[in-house]
Amino acid sequence: MTLVAPAGMRESDETDWAVVIAVALVAEIGLLWGFACVALVRRRLALRRALSDG
């Protein structure tokens, strides 16, 4: 399976679906980990501020 129509394609221009899915999964997992880390840092900072204020 390819990502482009076979009419204007040469054999060397093929991109496997497995490669595309792998890249998408790696990017998605990276973004999710990044957001989770940012949320964790924000919670820790908020906890420190709450403890130091009161």
C-alpha positions as CSV (number, residue, x, y, z in Angstrom):
1,M,0.0,0.0,0.0
2,T,1.2,3.5,-0.7
3,L,0.2,7.0,0.2
4,V,0.0,8.4,-3.3
5,A,-2.0,7.4,-6.4
6,P,-0.2,4.8,-8.5
7,A,-0.7,6.7,-11.7
8,G,2.2,9.2,-11.2
9,M,4.4,7.0,-9.1
10,R,7.7,5.2,-9.6
11,E,8.7,2.2,-7.6
12,S,11.3,4.2,-5.7
13,D,8.7,6.8,-4.5
14,E,6.8,4.4,-2.4
15,T,6.3,5.0,1.3
16,D,5.2,2.1,3.4
17,W,2.2,2.5,5.7
18,A,4.2,0.9,8.5
19,V,6.8,3.7,8.3
20,V,4.1,6.4,8.3
21,I,2.3,4.8,11.2
22,A,5.6,4.4,13.1
23,V,6.5,8.0,12.7
24,A,3.0,9.1,13.7
25,L,3.1,6.9,16.8
26,V,6.5,8.2,17.9
27,A,5.4,11.8,17.4
28,E,2.2,11.2,19.4
29,I,3.9,9.5,22.2
30,G,6.5,12.2,22.4
31,L,3.8,14.9,22.5
32,L,1.9,13.1,25.2
33,W,5.0,12.6,27.3
34,G,5.9,16.3,26.8
35,F,2.5,17.5,28.0
36,A,2.5,15.1,30.9
37,C,5.9,16.4,32.0
38,V,4.8,20.0,31.7
39,A,1.7,19.3,33.7
40,L,3.7,17.6,36.4
41,V,6.2,20.5,36.7
42,R,3.3,23.0,36.9
43,R,1.7,20.9,39.7
44,R,4.9,20.7,41.7
45,L,5.4,24.5,41.3
46,A,1.9,25.2,42.5
47,L,2.4,22.8,45.5
48,R,5.6,24.6,46.5
49,R,3.9,28.0,46.2
50,A,1.0,26.8,48.3
51,L,3.3,25.4,51.0
52,S,5.5,28.5,51.1
53,D,2.5,30.9,51.3
54,G,0.7,29.2,54.1
